[in-house]
Amino acid sequence: MIETPYLLFLGDAPDPLAAKVAQGIRDWRPEYAVGQFRMDGCKADLGLPDMDLAEAKAAGAKTLVVGVANRGGVISQAWKKVLVTALEEGFDLASGLHNLLRDEADLAAVAEATGRALHDVRVPEVDYPIANGVPRSGKRCLAVGTDCSVGKMYTALAMDRSMQAMGMKATFRATGQTGILITGEGVPLDAVVADFMAGAVEWLTPDNDADHWDLIEGQGSLFHVSYSGVTMALIHGGQPDALILSHEPTRAHMRGLPGYELPTLEALRDMALPLARIANPKAQVVGISVNTKALSEDQALDYLEQTEKRMGLPTVDPFRQGADRLAQALAAL
């Protein structure tokens, strides 16, 4: 069990999106977020109080959470002094990076000497099966994106909130480090051996009541050459009844891939739906989620209206406007 509340470590994040783990915690579990720790050169800001370790300790923080998601998931040597000092001053450490805290000899030694805990949430803890494709009772919804980090997790969390308020049966199913840190459970899917990824999603979304919805946290993108594999595992292992198309309209290119343009929503629909129908012939695209954070209110409303007219599907920014219309689309199935 990771002790709360947290001091969110942003390190030297080069842009706001690099601190998406911390941002997710800040947005969905604000009661966990005491403050933020930023190093020189950090380009991210959660709008939380900037604190040093002593100030955070006095404010009640118990765990320093590495809130940065960098390419490759590595622990920067530039962070080490802060991480070591945090252990010495009585903090536990938590991280969702591929580069595990426990594998860093200096951190492991200090943690042992001080009696502090190292929490690596991106470590599979179950022997997952190979997927068998057998249909399961209950219903499932998956957000698929034109790119990475376009709001797929936010979409599922917002839909869960709306559905709970509407009295619908729903469960958010975390598949990444941020979702696991928010909910306390899930599958770190991109750390699962490839042959078992789809089986892990089947395990995560078992048989359920006929009117229960699993809201599966999306990952990667079918169009992203670095991370498409995890998306395929979610589509086939999740056997979604409903797909939500997720998009961020201001991207100049795919995240981390300047040579690749973003696909259109039409291309995403036409790619994802046939793949989903391999595992679930009844799969449907039921709505569109747009991350309008970079747009003004008027720009956002205009973009959403034009997209809805073009695509013929309910189109919302679920974090900015709420996800009631997407929840209603599920209720209509």
C-alpha positions in Angstrom: 0.0 0.0 0.0 1.4 3.4 -1.0 1.0 5.9 1.7 -0.7 9.1 0.9 -0.6 12.1 0.6 2.0 12.6 -2.1 4.6 15.2 -3.0 4.6 15.1 -6.8 8.1 15.1 -8.3 8.2 16.9 -11.7 12.0 16.8 -11.9 13.2 18.6 -15.1 10.2 17.8 -17.2 10.8 19.4 -20.7 7.1 20.2 -21.2 3.7 19.8 -19.4 2.9 16.5 -21.2 6.0 14.9 -19.8 4.5 15.3 -16.3 1.3 13.6 -17.2 1.5 11.1 -14.4 1.6 13.9 -11.8 -1.1 15.8 -13.7 -3.4 12.8 -13.7 -3.0 12.4 -9.9 -3.5 16.2 -9.5 -6.7 16.1 -11.6 -8.3 12.9 -10.3 -7.0 12.6 -6.7 -6.4 16.2 -5.6 -6.7 15.1 -2.0 -3.5 13.1 -2.5 -1.5 16.0 -3.9 0.2 18.1 -1.2 2.5 20.0 -3.5 5.0 19.7 -6.4 8.8 19.5 -6.4 10.3 21.1 -9.5 14.0 21.2 -10.4 15.8 23.9 -12.4 14.6 23.9 -16.0 11.3 22.2 -15.3 8.7 23.3 -17.9 5.7 21.8 -16.2 3.5 23.3 -13.5 0.5 21.7 -11.9 -0.6 24.8 -10.1 0.2 23.2 -6.8 2.4 24.9 -4.1 6.1 24.5 -4.9 7.7 22.7 -1.9 11.1 21.5 -0.9 11.3 18.2 1.0 11.1 19.8 4.4 8.1 21.9 3.5 6.3 18.8 2.1 7.1 16.8 5.2 5.7 19.5 7.4 2.6 19.5 5.2 2.1 15.8 5.8 3.4 14.3 2.6 4.5 10.6 3.1 5.5 9.5 -0.4 7.5 11.3 -3.2 5.9 10.2 -6.4 7.9 10.4 -9.6 5.3 12.1 -11.8 7.3 12.2 -15.0 6.7 9.8 -17.9 9.8 10.2 -20.2 10.6 8.3 -23.4 11.8 4.9 -22.3 10.8 5.3 -18.7 14.3 6.0 -17.3 15.4 7.4 -13.9 17.5 10.4 -14.7 20.8 10.7 -12.9 20.0 14.4 -12.4 17.1 13.3 -10.1 19.2 11.0 -7.9 20.2 13.6 -5.3 16.6 14.5 -4.7 15.4 10.9 -4.5 18.2 9.9 -2.1 17.6 12.9 0.1 13.9 12.1 0.2 14.5 8.6 1.5 16.9 10.0 4.1 14.3 12.5 5.2 11.6 9.9 5.7 9.7 9.7 2.4 8.8 6.5 0.6 9.3 6.6 -3.2 6.8 5.6 -5.8 7.4 5.4 -9.5 5.7 4.0 -12.7 8.8 4.1 -14.8 10.2 1.1 -16.7 13.5 1.7 -14.9 12.7 0.4 -11.5 13.6 2.1 -8.3 14.6 -1.2 -6.8 17.1 -1.8 -9.5 19.0 1.3 -8.7 21.7 0.2 -6.2 22.1 3.6 -4.5 18.3 4.0 -4.0 17.9 0.4 -2.8 20.8 0.8 -0.3 19.5 4.0 1.2 15.9 2.6 1.4 17.2 -0.4 3.3 19.3 1.7 5.6 16.4 4.1 6.4 13.6 1.5 6.4 11.7 3.3 3.7 9.7 1.6 0.9 10.3 1.7 -2.8 7.0 1.2 -4.8 7.4 0.2 -8.5 3.9 0.2 -9.8 4.9 -0.8 -13.4 5.7 -4.4 -12.3 3.3 -7.2 -13.2 2.3 -9.1 -10.1 0.2 -11.8 -11.7 1.0 -14.7 -14.0 -1.4 -13.6 -16.7 -2.8 -16.2 -19.1 -2.6 -16.2 -22.9 -5.7 -14.7 -24.3 -8.3 -17.3 -25.5 -10.9 -14.9 -27.1 -13.8 -16.5 -25.4 -16.7 -14.0 -25.1 -17.4 -12.8 -21.5 -20.6 -11.5 -19.9 -20.9 -7.8 -19.2 -20.0 -4.9 -21.4 -16.7 -3.1 -22.1 -15.7 0.3 -23.5 -12.3 1.3 -24.7 -11.0 4.7 -25.8 -8.6 4.5 -28.8 -6.5 7.5 -29.8 -5.1 9.1 -32.9 -1.9 9.4 -30.8 -0.4 8.8 -27.4 -1.3 11.0 -24.5 -4.5 12.5 -26.0 -6.8 11.9 -23.1 -7.8 8.2 -23.2 -7.4 7.7 -19.5 -9.2 11.0 -18.7 -12.1 9.8 -20.9 -12.5 6.6 -19.1 -12.3 8.2 -15.6 -14.8 10.9 -16.6 -17.2 8.4 -18.0 -16.9 6.4 -14.8 -17.8 9.5 -12.8 -20.8 10.2 -15.0 -22.0 6.7 -15.0 -21.8 6.4 -11.2 -23.8 9.6 -10.9 -26.4 8.2 -13.3 -26.7 5.0 -11.3 -25.1 2.8 -14.0 -22.9 -0.1 -13.1 -19.4 0.8 -14.1 -15.7 0.1 -13.2 -12.6 2.0 -14.3 -10.0 -0.6 -15.2 -6.4 0.9 -15.0 -3.8 -0.4 -17.5 -1.0 2.1 -16.9 1.1 3.6 -14.1 -1.0 6.8 -13.7 -4.3 4.9 -13.5 -2.8 2.5 -11.0 -1.5 5.3 -8.8 -5.0 6.9 -9.0 -7.1 3.8 -8.2 -4.6 1.6 -6.4 -5.0 -1.4 -8.7 -4.8 -2.5 -12.3 -2.4 -4.0 -14.9 0.8 -2.3 -16.0 0.1 -3.5 -19.5 3.2 -2.2 -21.3 5.4 -4.1 -18.8 3.7 -7.4 -19.5 5.5 -9.9 -21.8 3.9 -9.4 -25.3 2.4 -12.9 -25.6 0.4 -12.3 -22.4 -0.8 -8.7 -22.9 -4.2 -9.6 -24.4 -4.6 -12.3 -21.7 -3.9 -9.7 -19.0 -6.7 -7.5 -20.4 -9.0 -10.5 -20.4 -8.0 -11.1 -16.7 -8.6 -7.5 -15.9 -12.1 -7.4 -17.4 -13.7 -10.7 -16.3 -17.3 -11.9 -16.6 -19.8 -9.5 -15.0 -23.4 -8.5 -14.8 -25.1 -8.1 -18.2 -25.6 -4.4 -17.5 -22.1 -3.7 -16.1 -19.6 -1.7 -18.0 -15.8 -2.0 -17.7 -14.2 1.3 -18.8 -10.8 0.2 -19.9 -7.9 2.7 -19.8 -6.6 3.1 -23.3 -2.9 3.0 -24.2 -0.8 4.0 -27.2 -2.2 4.3 -30.7 -2.6 2.0 -33.6 -0.9 4.7 -35.7 2.1 5.2 -33.3 5.0 3.0 -34.5 6.5 2.9 -31.1 3.5 1.8 -29.0 0.9 0.3 -31.3 1.4 -3.2 -29.8 -0.2 -2.3 -26.5 -3.2 -0.8 -28.3 -3.8 -4.1 -30.2 -3.7 -6.1 -27.0 -6.4 -3.8 -25.5 -8.6 -4.1 -28.6 -8.4 -7.9 -28.8 -8.1 -8.7 -25.1 -10.8 -6.2 -24.1 -13.3 -7.3 -26.7 -14.9 -3.9 -26.4 -18.6 -3.4 -27.2 -18.0 0.3 -27.6 -15.1 2.4 -28.8 -14.6 6.1 -28.1 -12.3 7.9 -30.5 -9.8 10.2 -28.7 -8.0 13.1 -30.3 -6.0 16.2 -29.5 -6.4 18.7 -32.4 -3.3 20.9 -32.0 -0.6 18.3 -32.4 1.9 19.1 -35.2 3.0 15.4 -35.4 2.8 12.1 -33.4 4.2 12.4 -29.9 8.0 11.8 -30.2 7.8 11.1 -33.9 8.3 14.3 -35.9 8.3 12.4 -39.2 4.7 11.1 -38.7 1.5 13.2 -39.0 -1.5 12.4 -36.9 -4.2 10.4 -38.6 -7.7 11.8 -39.0 -10.6 10.6 -36.8 -12.1 9.0 -39.9 -8.8 7.0 -40.4 -8.9 6.0 -36.7 -12.5 4.8 -37.0 -11.9 2.8 -40.1 -8.8 1.2 -38.7 -10.0 0.4 -35.1 -13.5 -0.8 -35.8 -12.6 -3.8 -38.1 -9.9 -4.8 -35.6 -12.3 -4.7 -32.7 -14.8 -6.7 -34.6 -12.4 -9.6 -34.9 -12.8 -10.3 -31.2 -16.3 -8.8 -30.9 -18.4 -8.7 -34.1 -20.9 -6.4 -32.4 -18.4 -3.6 -31.5 -19.5 -0.1 -32.4 -17.9 3.4 -32.4 -20.3 5.4 -30.1 -18.6 8.7 -29.4 -15.6 11.1 -29.7 -13.5 12.5 -26.9 -11.4 15.6 -27.8 -8.7 17.1 -25.5 -9.3 20.8 -26.0 -7.0 22.0 -23.2 -4.9 24.0 -25.7 -8.0 25.7 -27.1 -10.0 28.7 -25.8 -13.6 28.1 -24.8 -14.9 29.5 -28.1 -12.4 27.5 -30.2 -13.2 24.4 -28.2 -16.9 24.6 -28.7 -16.6 25.4 -32.4 -14.2 22.4 -32.9 -16.5 20.1 -31.0 -19.6 21.2 -33.0 -17.9 20.9 -36.4 -16.4 17.5 -35.5 -19.8 16.2 -34.3 -21.5 17.4 -37.6 -18.7 15.7 -39.6 -18.6 12.4 -37.8 -22.2 12.0 -36.7 -21.3 11.0 -33.2 -21.6 12.8 -29.8 -18.4 14.8 -29.4 -17.2 16.3 -26.1 -14.2 17.2 -24.0 -15.1 14.9 -21.1 -12.8 16.6 -18.6 -13.8 20.2 -19.6 -17.6 19.5 -20.1 -18.2 16.2 -18.4 -18.9 12.8 -20.0 -22.6 12.5 -19.6 -23.3 12.3 -23.4 -20.7 9.5 -23.7 -22.3 7.7 -20.8 -25.7 8.1 -22.4 -24.3 6.6 -25.6 -23.4 3.5 -23.7 -26.8 3.4 -21.9 -28.4 3.3 -25.3 -26.6 0.1 -26.4 
